[in-house]
């Protein structure tokens, strides 16, 4: 096949962006425990990979094809990461320590559908309210904005829980009753 060199560069670049985006998504699906979805993505990923690599290997004498492959790979990592951000799979746990004890803050967060466990804590400068909040990752930024709005001085730490079991919140998620 004789392609225009610029068209070949564009094809190789595009194929690699798509391939690496699929690779990134597959890895994230695997890490999040979505094995069957990851397996389906990997089948498509493999076909795209073989086609792209084949084009480069068939034209190894053209350095621009190798460069397009490498740039496409890097761009694919960015695209895959952006797609994963939009998918926002899984849940996060957010620990919040307020600047002072405020019994209304946990109630306001519960009203919005967040699973909140709160307790009184002591900090360097006295009484604080400590909260542990569980939310779908899709609601993460909205939760941060709500917390900042209610207590701009709040100290926030977030992490992804590996296992979630029990509690009212899990039951509500299964029933689809949160965040409506």
OpenMM code with the backbone's topology and positions (N, CA, C; nanometers):
from openmm import Vec3, app, unit

residues = "UNK UNK UNK UNK UNK UNK UNK UNK UNK UNK UNK UNK UNK UNK UNK UNK UNK UNK UNK UNK UNK UNK UNK UNK UNK UNK UNK UNK UNK UNK UNK UNK UNK UNK UNK UNK UNK UNK UNK UNK UNK UNK UNK UNK UNK UNK UNK UNK UNK UNK UNK UNK UNK UNK UNK UNK UNK UNK UNK UNK UNK UNK UNK UNK UNK UNK UNK UNK UNK UNK UNK UNK UNK UNK UNK UNK UNK UNK UNK UNK UNK UNK UNK UNK UNK UNK UNK UNK UNK UNK UNK UNK UNK UNK UNK UNK UNK UNK UNK UNK UNK UNK UNK UNK UNK UNK UNK UNK UNK UNK UNK UNK UNK UNK UNK UNK UNK UNK UNK UNK UNK UNK UNK UNK UNK UNK UNK UNK UNK UNK UNK UNK UNK UNK UNK UNK UNK UNK UNK UNK UNK UNK UNK UNK UNK UNK UNK UNK UNK UNK UNK UNK UNK UNK UNK UNK UNK UNK UNK UNK UNK UNK UNK UNK UNK UNK UNK UNK UNK UNK UNK UNK UNK UNK UNK UNK UNK UNK UNK UNK".split()
positions = [
    Vec3(0.0833, -0.1179, 0.0000),
    Vec3(0.0000, 0.0000, 0.0000),
    Vec3(0.0875, 0.1239, 0.0000),
    Vec3(0.0596, 0.2143, -0.0896),
    Vec3(0.1348, 0.3389, -0.0959),
    Vec3(0.0436, 0.4536, -0.0546),
    Vec3(0.0668, 0.5051, 0.0648),
    Vec3(-0.0106, 0.6160, 0.1172),
    Vec3(0.0724, 0.7423, 0.1075),
    Vec3(0.0056, 0.8534, 0.1048),
    Vec3(0.0706, 0.9819, 0.1193),
    Vec3(0.1408, 0.9794, 0.2552),
    Vec3(0.2681, 1.0229, 0.2645),
    Vec3(0.3402, 1.0164, 0.3924),
    Vec3(0.2682, 1.0888, 0.5070),
    Vec3(0.2037, 1.2015, 0.4769),
    Vec3(0.1318, 1.2761, 0.5812),
    Vec3(0.0084, 1.1998, 0.6283),
    Vec3(-0.0573, 1.1330, 0.5351),
    Vec3(-0.1741, 1.0525, 0.5712),
    Vec3(-0.1308, 0.9350, 0.6585),
    Vec3(-0.0167, 0.8736, 0.6253),
    Vec3(0.0345, 0.7616, 0.7049),
    Vec3(0.0668, 0.8071, 0.8477),
    Vec3(0.1288, 0.9247, 0.8605),
    Vec3(0.1607, 0.9795, 0.9925),
    Vec3(0.0315, 1.0002, 1.0721),
    Vec3(-0.0681, 1.0588, 1.0086),
    Vec3(-0.1960, 1.0840, 1.0748),
    Vec3(-0.2642, 0.9532, 1.1169),
    Vec3(-0.2617, 0.8541, 1.0303),
    Vec3(-0.3231, 0.7243, 1.0611),
    Vec3(-0.2523, 0.6579, 1.1792),
    Vec3(-0.1211, 0.6540, 1.1750),
    Vec3(-0.0433, 0.5912, 1.2834),
    Vec3(-0.0662, 0.6655, 1.4152),
    Vec3(-0.0613, 0.7969, 1.4103),
    Vec3(-0.0840, 0.8770, 1.5302),
    Vec3(-0.2228, 0.8474, 1.5879),
    Vec3(-0.3255, 0.8525, 1.5040),
    Vec3(-0.4638, 0.8316, 1.5486),
    Vec3(-0.4846, 0.6921, 1.6059),
    Vec3(-0.4317, 0.5922, 1.5373),
    Vec3(-0.4451, 0.4546, 1.5854),
    Vec3(-0.3816, 0.4401, 1.7231),
    Vec3(-0.2666, 0.4995, 1.7418),
    Vec3(-0.1992, 0.4853, 1.8716),
    Vec3(-0.2700, 0.5619, 1.9825),
    Vec3(-0.3277, 0.6767, 1.9508),
    Vec3(-0.4052, 0.7502, 2.0517),
    Vec3(-0.5220, 0.6626, 2.0981),
    Vec3(-0.5929, 0.6032, 2.0036),
    Vec3(-0.7073, 0.5183, 2.0379),
    Vec3(-0.6609, 0.3950, 2.1149),
    Vec3(-0.5541, 0.3321, 2.0690),
    Vec3(-0.5018, 0.2122, 2.1353),
    Vec3(-0.4655, 0.2397, 2.2809),
    Vec3(-0.3885, 0.3453, 2.3049),
    Vec3(-0.3420, 0.3728, 2.4410),
    Vec3(-0.4579, 0.4211, 2.5291),
    Vec3(-0.5537, 0.4912, 2.4712),
    Vec3(-0.6718, 0.5293, 2.5489),
    Vec3(-0.7441, 0.4030, 2.5957),
    Vec3(-0.7611, 0.3062, 2.5066),
    Vec3(-0.8224, 0.1780, 2.5440),
    Vec3(-0.7385, 0.1058, 2.6489),
    Vec3(-0.6065, 0.1080, 2.6329),
    Vec3(-0.5172, 0.0430, 2.7288),
    Vec3(-0.5337, 0.1054, 2.8680),
    Vec3(-0.5376, 0.2369, 2.8733),
    Vec3(-0.5528, 0.3067, 3.0007),
    Vec3(-0.6869, 0.2721, 3.0651),
    Vec3(-0.7918, 0.2748, 2.9863),
    Vec3(-0.9245, 0.2422, 3.0388),
    Vec3(-0.9289, 0.0973, 3.0874),
    Vec3(-0.8684, 0.0066, 3.0114),
    Vec3(-0.8653, -0.1345, 3.0524),
    Vec3(-0.7944, -0.1512, 3.1857),
    Vec3(-0.6817, -0.0848, 3.2018),
    Vec3(-0.6081, -0.0949, 3.3277),
    Vec3(-0.6922, -0.0444, 3.4448),
    Vec3(-0.7599, 0.0653, 3.4254),
    Vec3(-0.8413, 0.1222, 3.5322),
    Vec3(-0.9599, 0.0313, 3.5624),
    Vec3(-1.0226, -0.0220, 3.4583),
    Vec3(-1.1322, -0.1166, 3.4801),
    Vec3(-1.0844, -0.2381, 3.5587),
    Vec3(-0.9657, -0.2871, 3.5254),
    Vec3(-0.9092, -0.4021, 3.5957),
    Vec3(-0.8845, -0.3682, 3.7425),
    Vec3(-0.8251, -0.2538, 3.7680),
    Vec3(-0.7966, -0.2125, 3.9053),
    Vec3(-0.9228, -0.1903, 3.9875),
    Vec3(-1.0304, -0.1478, 3.9224),
    Vec3(-1.1564, -0.1222, 3.9920),
    Vec3(-1.2414, -0.2489, 4.0061),
    Vec3(-1.1941, -0.3608, 3.9493),
    Vec3(-1.2660, -0.4869, 3.9655),
    Vec3(-1.3684, -0.5162, 3.8568),
    Vec3(-1.3695, -0.4405, 3.7487),
    Vec3(-1.4614, -0.4647, 3.6376),
    Vec3(-1.3945, -0.5587, 3.5370),
    Vec3(-1.3761, -0.6834, 3.5772),
    Vec3(-1.2984, -0.7799, 3.4977),
    Vec3(-1.3567, -0.8061, 3.3592),
    Vec3(-1.4866, -0.8253, 3.3524),
    Vec3(-1.5472, -0.8606, 3.2238),
    Vec3(-1.5463, -0.7430, 3.1272),
    Vec3(-1.5709, -0.6246, 3.1774),
    Vec3(-1.5617, -0.5055, 3.0918),
    Vec3(-1.4183, -0.4866, 3.0442),
    Vec3(-1.3219, -0.5088, 3.1351),
    Vec3(-1.1806, -0.4964, 3.0982),
    Vec3(-1.1440, -0.5977, 2.9905),
    Vec3(-1.1978, -0.7184, 2.9992),
    Vec3(-1.1697, -0.8212, 2.8987),
    Vec3(-1.2244, -0.7800, 2.7621),
    Vec3(-1.3425, -0.7229, 2.7598),
    Vec3(-1.4007, -0.6779, 2.6326),
    Vec3(-1.3175, -0.5650, 2.5716),
    Vec3(-1.2777, -0.4709, 2.6545),
    Vec3(-1.1951, -0.3592, 2.6062),
    Vec3(-1.0619, -0.4119, 2.5541),
    Vec3(-1.0047, -0.5123, 2.6219),
    Vec3(-0.8739, -0.5650, 2.5807),
    Vec3(-0.8791, -0.6311, 2.4436),
    Vec3(-0.9925, -0.6888, 2.4082),
    Vec3(-1.0039, -0.7508, 2.2750),
    Vec3(-0.9957, -0.6436, 2.1654),
    Vec3(-1.0669, -0.5342, 2.1850),
    Vec3(-1.0630, -0.4250, 2.0871),
    Vec3(-0.9229, -0.3625, 2.0859),
    Vec3(-0.8693, -0.3439, 2.2052),
    Vec3(-0.7354, -0.2859, 2.2203),
    Vec3(-0.6307, -0.3657, 2.1424),
    Vec3(-0.6371, -0.4975, 2.1497),
    Vec3(-0.5389, -0.5834, 2.0825),
    Vec3(-0.5451, -0.5678, 1.9304),
    Vec3(-0.6643, -0.5623, 1.8758),
    Vec3(-0.6791, -0.5461, 1.7306),
    Vec3(-0.6202, -0.4120, 1.6866),
    Vec3(-0.6531, -0.3059, 1.7610),
    Vec3(-0.6015, -0.1737, 1.7270),
    Vec3(-0.4490, -0.1723, 1.7363),
    Vec3(-0.3952, -0.2341, 1.8407),
    Vec3(-0.2494, -0.2396, 1.8606),
    Vec3(-0.1797, -0.3090, 1.7438),
    Vec3(-0.2311, -0.4224, 1.7028),
    Vec3(-0.1682, -0.4996, 1.5949),
    Vec3(-0.1706, -0.4218, 1.4632),
    Vec3(-0.2817, -0.3563, 1.4344),
    Vec3(-0.2915, -0.2775, 1.3106),
    Vec3(-0.1908, -0.1623, 1.3139),
    Vec3(-0.1872, -0.0877, 1.4255),
    Vec3(-0.0951, 0.0265, 1.4362),
    Vec3(0.0501, -0.0144, 1.4303),
    Vec3(0.0863, -0.1175, 1.5061),
    Vec3(0.2246, -0.1638, 1.5062),
    Vec3(0.2633, -0.2179, 1.3686),
    Vec3(0.1707, -0.2862, 1.3041),
    Vec3(0.1968, -0.3390, 1.1700),
    Vec3(0.2299, -0.2290, 1.0707),
    Vec3(0.1559, -0.1179, 1.0793),
    Vec3(0.1829, -0.0057, 0.9893),
    Vec3(0.3228, 0.0513, 1.0121),
    Vec3(0.3632, 0.0607, 1.1378),
    Vec3(0.4960, 0.1136, 1.1683),
    Vec3(0.6037, 0.0166, 1.1222),
    Vec3(0.5860, -0.1105, 1.1533),
    Vec3(0.6870, -0.2108, 1.1161),
    Vec3(0.6993, -0.2268, 0.9650),
    Vec3(0.5898, -0.2094, 0.8921),
    Vec3(0.5948, -0.2173, 0.7463),
    Vec3(0.6663, -0.0978, 0.6844),
    Vec3(0.6816, 0.0066, 0.7622),
    Vec3(0.7414, 0.1300, 0.7116),
    Vec3(0.8516, 0.1798, 0.8046),
    Vec3(0.9351, 0.0888, 0.8512),
    Vec3(1.0406, 0.1256, 0.9457),
    Vec3(1.1435, 0.2217, 0.8873),
    Vec3(1.1519, 0.2285, 0.7566),
    Vec3(1.2479, 0.3181, 0.6945),
    Vec3(1.2023, 0.4646, 0.7017),
    Vec3(1.0798, 0.4863, 0.7468),
    Vec3(1.0261, 0.6216, 0.7574),
    Vec3(1.0237, 0.6631, 0.9054),
    Vec3(1.1229, 0.7395, 0.9481),
    Vec3(1.1370, 0.7775, 1.0888),
    Vec3(1.0165, 0.8557, 1.1388),
    Vec3(0.9518, 0.9313, 1.0508),
    Vec3(0.8362, 1.0094, 1.0918),
    Vec3(0.7220, 0.9196, 1.1407),
    Vec3(0.7136, 0.7970, 1.0884),
    Vec3(0.6102, 0.7036, 1.1343),
    Vec3(0.6363, 0.6592, 1.2784),
    Vec3(0.7628, 0.6354, 1.3088),
    Vec3(0.8003, 0.5971, 1.4451),
    Vec3(0.7740, 0.7131, 1.5423),
    Vec3(0.8050, 0.8340, 1.4980),
    Vec3(0.7798, 0.9527, 1.5813),
    Vec3(0.6292, 0.9706, 1.6033),
    Vec3(0.5503, 0.9530, 1.4972),
    Vec3(0.4036, 0.9632, 1.5095),
    Vec3(0.3506, 0.8586, 1.6067),
    Vec3(0.4088, 0.7376, 1.6029),
    Vec3(0.3692, 0.6298, 1.6935),
    Vec3(0.3973, 0.6711, 1.8384),
    Vec3(0.5155, 0.7247, 1.8649),
    Vec3(0.5538, 0.7651, 2.0002),
    Vec3(0.4684, 0.8820, 2.0502),
    Vec3(0.4457, 0.9818, 1.9656),
    Vec3(0.3635, 1.0963, 2.0050),
    Vec3(0.2186, 1.0510, 2.0274),
    Vec3(0.1717, 0.9623, 1.9436),
    Vec3(0.0371, 0.9070, 1.9606),
    Vec3(0.0233, 0.8317, 2.0915),
    Vec3(0.1284, 0.7616, 2.1314),
    Vec3(0.1278, 0.6868, 2.2576),
    Vec3(0.1113, 0.7835, 2.3747),
    Vec3(0.1935, 0.8885, 2.3765),
    Vec3(0.1855, 0.9875, 2.4847),
    Vec3(0.0508, 1.0578, 2.4880),
    Vec3(0.0006, 1.0942, 2.3717),
    Vec3(-0.1293, 1.1600, 2.3633),
    Vec3(-0.2393, 1.0653, 2.4105),
    Vec3(-0.2263, 0.9374, 2.3788),
    Vec3(-0.3249, 0.8376, 2.4213),
    Vec3(-0.3343, 0.8245, 2.5724),
    Vec3(-0.2218, 0.8394, 2.6408),
    Vec3(-0.2227, 0.8353, 2.7877),
    Vec3(-0.3077, 0.9507, 2.8418),
    Vec3(-0.2890, 1.0682, 2.7848),
    Vec3(-0.3662, 1.1853, 2.8285),
    Vec3(-0.5149, 1.1654, 2.7976),
    Vec3(-0.5458, 1.1217, 2.6763),
    Vec3(-0.6856, 1.1001, 2.6367),
    Vec3(-0.7506, 0.9934, 2.7253),
    Vec3(-0.6806, 0.8825, 2.7494),
    Vec3(-0.7341, 0.7767, 2.8354),
    Vec3(-0.7598, 0.8258, 2.9760),
    Vec3(-0.6694, 0.9075, 3.0290),
    Vec3(-0.6870, 0.9627, 3.1632),
    Vec3(-0.8078, 1.0554, 3.1693),
    Vec3(-0.8258, 1.1356, 3.0666),
    Vec3(-0.9416, 1.2258, 3.0615),
    Vec3(-1.0722, 1.1472, 3.0540),
    Vec3(-1.0725, 1.0405, 2.9755),
    Vec3(-1.1917, 0.9557, 2.9660),
    Vec3(-1.2224, 0.8942, 3.1018),
    Vec3(-1.1187, 0.8464, 3.1704),
    Vec3(-1.1387, 0.7866, 3.3027),
    Vec3(-1.1939, 0.8885, 3.4012),
    Vec3(-1.1470, 1.0115, 3.3946),
    Vec3(-1.1996, 1.1172, 3.4812),
    Vec3(-1.3485, 1.1369, 3.4569),
    Vec3(-1.3888, 1.1312, 3.3307),
    Vec3(-1.5299, 1.1488, 3.2970),
    Vec3(-1.6130, 1.0293, 3.3431),
    Vec3(-1.5572, 0.9085, 3.3329),
    Vec3(-1.6288, 0.7898, 3.3796),
    Vec3(-1.6425, 0.7916, 3.5315),
    Vec3(-1.5374, 0.8361, 3.6002),
    Vec3(-1.5343, 0.8476, 3.7471),
    Vec3(-1.5923, 0.7230, 3.8133),
    Vec3(-1.5307, 0.6098, 3.7886),
    Vec3(-1.5786, 0.4836, 3.8440),
    Vec3(-1.5447, 0.4725, 3.9922),
    Vec3(-1.6316, 0.4089, 4.0651),
    Vec3(-1.6045, 0.3791, 4.2049),
    Vec3(-1.6479, 0.4879, 4.3010),
    Vec3(-1.5941, 0.4796, 4.4201),
    Vec3(-1.6316, 0.5675, 4.5303),
    Vec3(-1.5075, 0.6294, 4.5923),
    Vec3(-1.5284, 0.7360, 4.6677),
    Vec3(-1.4203, 0.7937, 4.7472),
    Vec3(-1.4700, 0.8125, 4.8896),
    Vec3(-1.3767, 0.8086, 4.9800),
    Vec3(-1.4035, 0.8429, 5.1193),
    Vec3(-1.3304, 0.9732, 5.1458),
    Vec3(-1.4025, 1.0669, 5.2019),
    Vec3(-1.3463, 1.1984, 5.2304),
    Vec3(-1.3510, 1.2203, 5.3811),
    Vec3(-1.2367, 1.2469, 5.4395),
    Vec3(-1.2297, 1.2837, 5.5806),
    Vec3(-1.2236, 1.4350, 5.5879),
    Vec3(-1.3123, 1.4921, 5.6689),
    Vec3(-1.3203, 1.6370, 5.6825),
    Vec3(-1.3065, 1.6720, 5.8301),
    Vec3(-1.2223, 1.7701, 5.8582),
    Vec3(-1.2111, 1.8239, 5.9936),
    Vec3(-1.2452, 1.9714, 5.9826),
    Vec3(-1.3516, 2.0107, 6.0522),
    Vec3(-1.3983, 2.1489, 6.0423),
    Vec3(-1.3178, 2.2391, 6.1340),
    Vec3(-1.3297, 2.3674, 6.1093),
    Vec3(-1.2551, 2.4635, 6.1900),
    Vec3(-1.3164, 2.4794, 6.3283),
    Vec3(-1.4423, 2.4430, 6.3441),
    Vec3(-1.5080, 2.4458, 6.4750),
    Vec3(-1.6225, 2.3448, 6.4749),
    Vec3(-1.6755, 2.3155, 6.5912),
    Vec3(-1.7857, 2.2196, 6.6012),
    Vec3(-1.9114, 2.2844, 6.5446),
    Vec3(-1.9716, 2.2181, 6.4457),
    Vec3(-2.0923, 2.2686, 6.3813),
    Vec3(-2.1836, 2.1506, 6.3522),
    Vec3(-2.2847, 2.1331, 6.4332),
    Vec3(-2.3744, 2.0186, 6.4170),
    Vec3(-2.4589, 2.0280, 6.2902),
    Vec3(-2.4725, 2.1464, 6.2323),
    Vec3(-2.5534, 2.1627, 6.1125),
    Vec3(-2.4831, 2.1108, 5.9871),
    Vec3(-2.3522, 2.1157, 5.9856),
    Vec3(-2.2765, 2.0756, 5.8663),
    Vec3(-2.3033, 1.9298, 5.8268),
    Vec3(-2.2918, 1.8329, 5.9186),
    Vec3(-2.3217, 1.6943, 5.8789),
    Vec3(-2.4667, 1.6776, 5.8315),
    Vec3(-2.5582, 1.7459, 5.8969),
    Vec3(-2.6994, 1.7355, 5.8584),
    Vec3(-2.7211, 1.7893, 5.7166),
    Vec3(-2.6568, 1.9005, 5.6845),
    Vec3(-2.6698, 1.9583, 5.5502),
    Vec3(-2.6125, 1.8640, 5.4438),
    Vec3(-2.5009, 1.7992, 5.4752),
    Vec3(-2.4419, 1.7039, 5.3805),
    Vec3(-2.5313, 1.5814, 5.3641),
    Vec3(-2.5912, 1.5348, 5.4736),
    Vec3(-2.6832, 1.4197, 5.4651),
    Vec3(-2.8043, 1.4537, 5.3803),
    Vec3(-2.8554, 1.5753, 5.3945),
    Vec3(-2.9699, 1.6196, 5.3144),
    Vec3(-2.9398, 1.6108, 5.1650),
    Vec3(-2.8145, 1.6319, 5.1298),
    Vec3(-2.7740, 1.6275, 4.9890),
    Vec3(-2.7476, 1.4852, 4.9403),
    Vec3(-2.7588, 1.3867, 5.0318),
    Vec3(-2.7449, 1.2475, 4.9913),
    Vec3(-2.6133, 1.1813, 5.0265),
    Vec3(-2.5224, 1.2531, 5.0898),
    Vec3(-2.3931, 1.1962, 5.1241),
    Vec3(-2.4036, 1.1099, 5.2496),
    Vec3(-2.3273, 1.0026, 5.2530),
    Vec3(-2.3181, 0.9193, 5.3724),
    Vec3(-2.2169, 0.9817, 5.4659),
    Vec3(-2.2628, 1.0310, 5.5809),
    Vec3(-2.1755, 1.1044, 5.6732),
    Vec3(-2.1773, 1.0377, 5.8104),
    Vec3(-2.0599, 1.0105, 5.8615),
    Vec3(-2.0429, 0.9710, 6.0017),
    Vec3(-1.9619, 1.0821, 6.0653),
    Vec3(-2.0122, 1.1373, 6.1763),
    Vec3(-1.9405, 1.2489, 6.2367),
    Vec3(-1.9195, 1.2270, 6.3858),
    Vec3(-1.8191, 1.2948, 6.4387),
    Vec3(-1.7881, 1.2884, 6.5804),
    Vec3(-1.7109, 1.4147, 6.6188),
    Vec3(-1.7101, 1.4432, 6.7467),
    Vec3(-1.6374, 1.5580, 6.7990),
    Vec3(-1.4921, 1.5161, 6.8195),
    Vec3(-1.4010, 1.6021, 6.7796),
    Vec3(-1.2578, 1.5736, 6.7912),
    Vec3(-1.1886, 1.6944, 6.8542),
    Vec3(-1.0660, 1.6738, 6.8963),
    Vec3(-0.9869, 1.7824, 6.9528),
    Vec3(-0.8661, 1.8072, 6.8637),
    Vec3(-0.8451, 1.9333, 6.8291),
    Vec3(-0.7287, 1.9723, 6.7504),
    Vec3(-0.6357, 2.0574, 6.8349),
    Vec3(-0.5338, 2.1099, 6.7716),
    Vec3(-0.4361, 2.1917, 6.8431),
    Vec3(-0.5024, 2.3124, 6.9096),
    Vec3(-0.6026, 2.3686, 6.8425),
    Vec3(-0.6675, 2.4892, 6.8940),
    Vec3(-0.8055, 2.4623, 6.9533),
    Vec3(-0.8330, 2.3366, 6.9922),
    Vec3(-0.9598, 2.3079, 7.0594),
    Vec3(-1.0518, 2.2173, 6.9814),
    Vec3(-1.1835, 2.2325, 7.0101),
    Vec3(-1.2855, 2.1441, 6.9544),
    Vec3(-1.3003, 2.1546, 6.8035),
    Vec3(-1.3162, 2.0427, 6.7436),
    Vec3(-1.3358, 2.0311, 6.5984),
    Vec3(-1.4454, 1.9287, 6.5735),
    Vec3(-1.4983, 1.9306, 6.4553),
    Vec3(-1.5914, 1.8278, 6.4114),
    Vec3(-1.5174, 1.7462, 6.3070),
    Vec3(-1.5194, 1.6166, 6.3221),
    Vec3(-1.4554, 1.5290, 6.2247),
    Vec3(-1.5651, 1.4490, 6.1556),
    Vec3(-1.5534, 1.4333, 6.0257),
    Vec3(-1.6538, 1.3612, 5.9479),
    Vec3(-1.5861, 1.2668, 5.8498),
    Vec3(-1.6499, 1.1562, 5.8288),
    Vec3(-1.6081, 1.0641, 5.7239),
    Vec3(-1.7267, 1.0543, 5.6288),
    Vec3(-1.7012, 1.0835, 5.5007),
    Vec3(-1.8077, 1.0931, 5.4017),
    Vec3(-1.7768, 0.9988, 5.2867),
    Vec3(-1.8756, 0.9195, 5.2494),
    Vec3(-1.8614, 0.8278, 5.1366),
    Vec3(-1.9469, 0.8802, 5.0224),
    Vec3(-1.8895, 0.8842, 4.9014),
    Vec3(-1.9639, 0.9337, 4.7859),
    Vec3(-1.9131, 0.8698, 4.6576),
    Vec3(-1.9993, 0.8585, 4.5551),
    Vec3(-1.9497, 0.8142, 4.4240),
    Vec3(-1.8486, 0.9165, 4.3719),
    Vec3(-1.7476, 0.8704, 4.2992),
    Vec3(-1.6458, 0.9620, 4.2462),
    Vec3(-1.7070, 1.0688, 4.1570),
    Vec3(-1.8201, 1.0392, 4.0941),
    Vec3(-1.8844, 1.1371, 4.0071),
    Vec3(-1.9296, 1.2595, 4.0859),
    Vec3(-1.9483, 1.2429, 4.2156),
    Vec3(-1.9957, 1.3517, 4.3011),
    Vec3(-1.8818, 1.4190, 4.3780),
    Vec3(-1.7582, 1.3757, 4.3546),
    Vec3(-1.6428, 1.4216, 4.4322),
    Vec3(-1.6260, 1.5737, 4.4295),
    Vec3(-1.6190, 1.6321, 4.3127),
    Vec3(-1.5954, 1.7764, 4.3030),
    Vec3(-1.7111, 1.8561, 4.3612),
    Vec3(-1.8321, 1.8052, 4.3420),
    Vec3(-1.9503, 1.8701, 4.3983),
    Vec3(-1.9445, 1.8667, 4.5517),
    Vec3(-1.8981, 1.7545, 4.6085),
    Vec3(-1.8830, 1.7439, 4.7534),
    Vec3(-1.7821, 1.8459, 4.8044),
    Vec3(-1.6667, 1.8554, 4.7388),
    Vec3(-1.5647, 1.9523, 4.7811),
    Vec3(-1.6205, 2.0944, 4.7786),
    Vec3(-1.6930, 2.1280, 4.6737),
    Vec3(-1.7501, 2.2625, 4.6617),
    Vec3(-1.8496, 2.2878, 4.7752),
    Vec3(-1.9313, 2.1880, 4.8065),
    Vec3(-2.0293, 2.2025, 4.9143),
    Vec3(-1.9592, 2.2236, 5.0480),
    Vec3(-1.8561, 2.1433, 5.0746),
    Vec3(-1.7816, 2.1569, 5.2000),
    Vec3(-1.7174, 2.2950, 5.2088),
    Vec3(-1.6538, 2.3391, 5.1018),
    Vec3(-1.5869, 2.4701, 5.1011),
    Vec3(-1.6873, 2.5835, 5.1211),
    Vec3(-1.8066, 2.5647, 5.0649),
    Vec3(-1.9112, 2.6651, 5.0797),
    Vec3(-1.9580, 2.6729, 5.2263),
    Vec3(-1.9733, 2.5569, 5.2903),
    Vec3(-2.0221, 2.5511, 5.4279),
    Vec3(-1.9136, 2.5833, 5.5309),
    Vec3(-1.7885, 2.5463, 5.5007),
    Vec3(-1.6766, 2.5749, 5.5924),
    Vec3(-1.5490, 2.5922, 5.5103),
    Vec3(-1.5194, 2.7150, 5.4699),
    Vec3(-1.4016, 2.7411, 5.3862),
    Vec3(-1.2689, 2.6996, 5.4504),
    Vec3(-1.2655, 2.6870, 5.5834),
    Vec3(-1.1423, 2.6503, 5.6522),
    Vec3(-1.1304, 2.4999, 5.6774),
    Vec3(-1.2245, 2.4216, 5.6281),
    Vec3(-1.2233, 2.2773, 5.6538),
    Vec3(-1.0975, 2.2121, 5.5974),
    Vec3(-1.0473, 2.1148, 5.6720),
    Vec3(-0.9322, 2.0349, 5.6295),
    Vec3(-0.9890, 1.9087, 5.5657),
    Vec3(-0.9476, 1.8779, 5.4420),
    Vec3(-1.0072, 1.7683, 5.3653),
    Vec3(-0.8986, 1.6721, 5.3189),
    Vec3(-0.9239, 1.5427, 5.3391),
    Vec3(-0.8369, 1.4366, 5.2879),
    Vec3(-0.9278, 1.3350, 5.2200),
    Vec3(-0.8907, 1.2905, 5.0990),
    Vec3(-0.9734, 1.1936, 5.0270),
    Vec3(-0.8904, 1.0731, 4.9854),
    Vec3(-0.9558, 0.9578, 4.9817),
    Vec3(-0.8914, 0.8358, 4.9342),
    Vec3(-0.9976, 0.7414, 4.8807),
    Vec3(-0.9539, 0.6422, 4.8034),
    Vec3(-1.0466, 0.5443, 4.7467),
    Vec3(-1.0518, 0.4207, 4.8347),
    Vec3(-1.1699, 0.3865, 4.8833),
    Vec3(-1.1813, 0.2635, 4.9618),
    Vec3(-1.1764, 0.1417, 4.8696),
    Vec3(-1.1146, 0.0365, 4.9155),
    Vec3(-1.1057, -0.0856, 4.8355),
    Vec3(-1.2313, -0.1705, 4.8494),
    Vec3(-1.2859, -0.1757, 4.9703),
    Vec3(-1.4034, -0.2580, 4.9964),
    Vec3(-1.5065, -0.1756, 5.0719),
    Vec3(-1.6321, -0.1894, 5.0324),
    Vec3(-1.7423, -0.1241, 5.1023),
    Vec3(-1.8452, -0.2323, 5.1325),
    Vec3(-1.8859, -0.2398, 5.2587),
    Vec3(-1.9844, -0.3407, 5.2985),
    Vec3(-2.0697, -0.2852, 5.4110),
    Vec3(-2.1993, -0.3045, 5.4000),
    Vec3(-2.2896, -0.2687, 5.5088),
    Vec3(-2.3192, -0.1207, 5.5172),
    Vec3(-2.3998, -0.0868, 5.6162),
    Vec3(-2.4375, 0.0522, 5.6394),
    Vec3(-2.5569, 0.0935, 5.5565),
    Vec3(-2.6224, 0.2005, 5.6005),
    Vec3(-2.7415, 0.2480, 5.5307),
    Vec3(-2.7077, 0.2944, 5.3901),
    Vec3(-2.5912, 0.3553, 5.3745),
    Vec3(-2.5554, 0.4181, 5.2485),
    Vec3(-2.5462, 0.3178, 5.1356),
    Vec3(-2.4844, 0.2029, 5.1598),
    Vec3(-2.4706, 0.0995, 5.0568),
    Vec3(-2.6083, 0.0533, 5.0119),
    Vec3(-2.7000, 0.0374, 5.1077),
    Vec3(-2.8372, -0.0043, 5.0735),
    Vec3(-2.9045, 0.1005, 4.9858),
    Vec3(-2.8846, 0.2278, 5.0168),
    Vec3(-2.9461, 0.3349, 4.9390),
    Vec3(-2.8900, 0.3400, 4.7962),
    Vec3(-2.7605, 0.3148, 4.7818),
    Vec3(-2.6990, 0.3139, 4.6491),
    Vec3(-2.7603, 0.2014, 4.5660),
    Vec3(-2.7726, 0.0837, 4.6270),
    Vec3(-2.8303, -0.0310, 4.5546),
    Vec3(-2.9735, -0.0038, 4.5117),
    Vec3(-3.0473, 0.0719, 4.5928),
    Vec3(-3.1859, 0.1049, 4.5589),
    Vec3(-3.1937, 0.2228, 4.4623),
    Vec3(-3.0805, 0.2885, 4.4361),
    Vec3(-3.0773, 0.4026, 4.3442),
    Vec3(-3.1442, 0.5272, 4.4004),
    Vec3(-3.1417, 0.5444, 4.5323),
    Vec3(-3.2147, 0.6556, 4.5957),
    Vec3(-3.1293, 0.7774, 4.6262),
    Vec3(-3.0014, 0.7751, 4.6011),
    Vec3(-2.9186, 0.8892, 4.6350),
    Vec3(-2.9042, 0.9862, 4.5180),
    Vec3(-2.8839, 1.1130, 4.5498),
    Vec3(-2.8496, 1.2176, 4.4536),
    Vec3(-2.9545, 1.2346, 4.3437),
    Vec3(-3.0803, 1.2333, 4.3814),
    Vec3(-3.1871, 1.2545, 4.2816),
    Vec3(-3.2431, 1.3930, 4.2925),
] * unit.nanometer
topology = app.Topology()
chain = topology.addChain("A")
for resn in residues:
    res = topology.addResidue(resn, chain)
    for name in ("N", "CA", "C"):
        topology.addAtom(name, app.Element.getBySymbol(name[0]), res)
